[in-house]
Amino acid sequence: MYLRGLILFWVYDGSAGQKRTMVLYEKTLKMVMVGIKLAGNPFLRPLHKLAAELLEVI
């Protein structure tokens, strides 16, 4: 979903050389990496269950 959102932003980015997309990518990539590292934490299992239920609905 992250990649699709980034591509959608890139498609509509009217800045010269899609510079806003690059800034968005650089800023959000760190957040995604931290999220992936935290996803393995056993204390977040209830959140995993809620996310799985949401994905089933989608």
N, C-alpha and C positions, 0 to 999 in steps of 0.2 A: 504494500500500500504506500509505503514511503516513496518508493521509486516512481510509482504512478503519479503521486502528487507532485513530485519534483518535475516530472516530464510535463505535466499539465501546466505548472508554473512557467516552465521554459517556453512552452508553446505560446503563451500569452504575454511573455516578457517583452516589453517594448524598449527596454534600455539598450544602449549601444553595446553590441557584442554579448548580449544577455548577461551583463555584469551582475544584475540583481539576482539572477539564478545562481551564479557562482557564490555570491555572498550567502544566500540561503543554504546552499549545499555545505559550505564550509562551517557555518554556524550550527546547522542541525545534525550534521554527521557525528559530531561529538556527543550530542544528546542521544542519538540512536545507539551509539557504541556503549554508552553507559547503561542504557536501557537493556541492551542485550546481556551485558554482564550481570545486571541485577536480576534478570529473568530467571537465572539459575538458583536464586536464593529461595530456600524452602519456606521462608516466612511469607512469600508472595504467592503461594499456591492458591489461596482464595481469589486473588486477582486473576490468576491464570484461568480458573474455572469460569469466572465472569466473562473474561475475554472470549473463551471458547463458546460460551452460550451466545454471546453477541455475534460471533462469526457464523454460528448456525442460523441465526435469524437473517443475517445478510445473505 
